[in-house]
Amino acid sequence: MIKPHLVDLNQFKPKPPKPIIETSQEIQSKMNWYMNVALVGVILIGCYALYYKYKYREVDKRKYNEDVIELAKYL
């Protein structure tokens, strides 16, 4: 005689996930988006570097002149 089961054990087994199939156009559009974000980041970093150089231009020039004078005194 077969033992009766009160619970169907198949309900508790995890179902395998369905594979997500992406077309090449979707993959390319994602890559284009990431590349655009990276390029904008590089441009922003470059703009910040130029601004920093412009902001401290006189300080750097003064320091350079002091170093040249110190070197001339040393020689």
Secondary structure, DSSP 8 states (H G I E B T S, - for coil): -----SS-GGGGS----------HHHHHHHHHHHHHHHHHHHHHHHHHHHHHHHHTHHHHHHHHHHHHHHHHHH-
